[in-house]
């Protein structure tokens, strides 16, 4: 233990690149837009609820 020194720390990671690839940013933006439009298309009711009457089905016996 006498005369030993502490190990040197590992080198720092490289900083992230400043500019991103235009293809990557375009793909990310198009994916974000696709998710935004698909989420807005799933809302079928308004603030007052569903418009019109709900479709009802009469129960039938199995096999008829």
C-alpha positions in Angstrom: 0.0 0.0 0.0 2.9 2.2 0.4 3.8 4.3 -2.7 0.6 3.4 -4.8 -1.4 6.1 -6.3 -5.1 6.3 -7.2 -6.0 5.2 -10.7 -6.6 8.0 -13.2 -10.3 8.7 -14.0 -11.6 7.7 -17.5 -11.6 10.4 -20.1 -14.7 12.6 -20.4 -17.2 11.6 -23.1 -17.2 13.7 -26.3 -19.7 16.5 -26.4 -22.8 15.9 -28.6 -22.6 17.3 -32.1 -23.9 20.8 -32.6 -25.7 20.2 -35.9 -28.0 17.3 -36.5 -28.4 15.4 -39.7 -31.3 17.0 -41.7 -32.7 13.5 -42.4 -32.9 12.7 -38.7 -34.7 16.0 -37.8 -37.1 15.6 -40.7 -38.0 12.0 -39.6 -38.4 13.1 -36.0 -40.7 16.0 -37.1 -42.8 13.8 -39.4 -43.2 11.2 -36.6 -44.2 13.9 -34.2 -46.8 15.3 -36.6 -48.2 11.8 -37.4 -48.7 11.1 -33.7 -50.3 14.5 -33.2 -52.8 14.0 -36.0 -53.6 10.4 -35.1 -54.3 11.3 -31.5 -56.7 14.1 -32.5 -58.5 11.8 -34.9 -59.5 9.4 -32.1 -61.7 11.9 -30.2 -65.2 11.1 -31.3 -67.2 13.2 -28.8 -67.4 16.9 -28.2 -67.8 18.9 -24.9 -71.5 18.0 -24.8 -71.0 14.3 -25.4 -71.7 12.1 -28.3 -74.0 13.6 -31.0 -77.2 11.7 -31.7 -78.6 8.6 -30.2 -76.4 5.6 -29.4 -76.8 2.6 -31.8 -78.6 -0.1 -29.8 -78.9 -3.7 -30.7 -81.6 -6.1 -29.5 -80.3 -9.2 -27.8 -81.1 -12.4 -29.7 -80.7 -16.0 -28.8 -77.5 -17.6 -29.8 -77.8 -19.3 -33.2 -80.8 -17.3 -34.5 
